[in-house]
Every structure is written in C-alpha cells, then in structure tokens.
Amino acid sequence: QVQLVESGGGLVQAGGSLRLSCAASGSIISINGMGWYRQVPGKQRELVATVTSGGSATYADSVKGRFFISRDNAKNTVSLQMNSLKPEDTAVYYCNAEVRTVGGGWKVSNYWGQGTQVTVSS
C-alpha cells in the first residue's frame, strides 16, 4: 500500500504565503505524476497544479504566477509554494500521486492524501 501524508496548511492573511508538502511512502516502485488538488464544500475537487517525473508543471489558470509546484523524486515528495494568497484560495488541499507499486506490475494507481486545510482571511 501507499500512503501520502500532507503538511503545511493553516490560516494566513490575504497576500501571505504558505508552503504545502506531501510525502509518499509504502511499496513504491515509481511515481509518475504528482499534484495538488483542492475542494471547497459543495463543489467538485479541482486541479491546482501537477508535475511530471521529469519536472514539467501545469497550473490552473487561477493560480498561475502565484503558486509553484516542485518535487523531489529521490524522496518521493511534492511541494506547493503558495504566494499572494487570496480568500478564494481557501479550501482543503489534497496531494495526489500516480504510483506503480510492488506486486502491481505495470499498473499505475491513483493515491490521495487525507487533505490539509488552507484558510485565507481577508
């Protein structure tokens, strides 16, 4: 099995910064894409940013130029640096990883973290 553990959420004033981190552990052979998603009550979970194993990143339009995703392949970690935060960034943020596991052959499975709350006050 694979576990994703997030950290770094919290309360911040508008214009401030936060850094989220996520560490993957377990029976991992390799990880393809890693990313961050967010969800507010009553709405669907939405993509914030993703990064490939080669380091290519994609961002939601709403966070471009403010959020920056990075990963450490050796440590199986992914981070999200969030700058110039706005109240509309308030959400539960989830880490995601596409993982090949021991015993799974070439199958790639999707794993999620438990979520971390980010609250931006105006």
C-alpha positions in Angstrom: 0.0 0.0 0.0 0.9 3.6 -0.4 0.4 6.5 2.0 0.5 10.2 1.2 1.0 12.5 4.2 0.4 16.2 3.7 1.6 19.0 5.9 1.8 22.8 5.9 -1.8 24.0 5.8 -3.1 26.7 8.1 -4.5 30.2 8.5 -2.9 33.1 6.7 -3.9 36.6 5.8 -4.6 37.6 2.2 -1.4 38.4 0.5 0.6 35.9 2.6 2.3 32.7 1.7 2.1 29.1 2.7 4.1 26.0 1.7 2.4 22.6 1.5 4.4 19.4 1.4 3.5 15.8 0.7 5.5 12.7 1.3 4.7 9.3 -0.3 5.7 6.1 1.3 5.0 2.4 1.1 5.5 -0.2 -1.5 6.5 2.2 -4.3 8.4 1.2 -7.4 8.0 4.5 -9.2 5.8 7.6 -9.3 4.6 9.2 -12.5 2.6 12.5 -12.0 2.2 14.2 -8.6 0.0 17.0 -7.9 -2.2 19.1 -5.7 -6.0 19.5 -5.9 -8.4 21.5 -3.8 -12.0 21.3 -2.8 -14.5 23.6 -1.0 -17.8 22.3 0.4 -20.4 21.8 -2.2 -18.0 22.0 -5.1 -16.0 19.4 -7.1 -12.4 18.8 -6.4 -10.3 20.9 -8.8 -6.8 20.6 -10.1 -4.4 23.2 -8.7 -1.0 22.0 -10.1 0.7 18.9 -11.3 4.3 18.0 -12.1 5.6 15.0 -14.1 8.6 12.9 -13.0 10.6 14.9 -15.4 9.7 18.2 -13.8 7.1 19.6 -16.2 4.5 21.5 -14.4 1.0 22.6 -15.2 -1.2 25.0 -13.3 -4.8 26.1 -13.0 -5.3 29.5 -14.6 -6.4 30.8 -11.2 -3.1 30.2 -9.6 -0.6 30.8 -12.4 2.2 33.1 -11.3 1.3 32.7 -7.6 1.7 29.0 -6.9 4.8 26.9 -7.7 5.0 23.1 -7.6 8.1 21.1 -7.1 9.1 17.6 -6.4 12.0 15.5 -5.2 12.0 12.2 -7.0 14.6 10.7 -4.6 12.4 11.4 -1.6 9.0 10.9 -3.2 7.9 14.3 -2.1 6.0 17.1 -3.8 5.6 20.6 -2.5 3.4 23.6 -3.4 4.6 27.1 -2.7 1.6 29.4 -2.5 2.2 33.1 -2.7 -0.1 36.1 -2.8 -2.9 34.1 -1.3 -6.4 35.2 -1.8 -9.6 34.4 0.2 -10.8 32.4 -2.8 -7.9 30.0 -2.3 -9.5 28.8 0.9 -10.1 25.1 0.6 -8.9 21.6 1.6 -5.9 20.8 -0.4 -5.2 17.2 -1.4 -2.0 15.6 -2.6 -2.2 13.1 -5.4 0.3 10.6 -6.9 0.2 8.1 -9.7 2.1 5.2 -8.4 3.5 1.9 -9.6 3.6 -0.5 -6.6 5.4 -3.6 -5.7 3.4 -6.5 -7.0 1.3 -4.3 -9.2 3.3 -5.0 -12.4 2.9 -2.1 -14.8 -0.4 -0.9 -13.4 -0.4 2.7 -12.2 -2.8 3.5 -9.4 -4.0 6.8 -8.1 -3.5 7.7 -4.4 -4.7 10.6 -2.3 -3.6 12.2 0.9 -6.0 13.0 3.7 -6.2 16.7 2.9 -4.9 19.8 4.7 -7.0 22.9 5.3 -5.8 26.2 3.9 -7.8 29.3 5.1 -7.0 32.8 3.8 -8.6 35.6 5.7 -9.4 38.9 4.1 
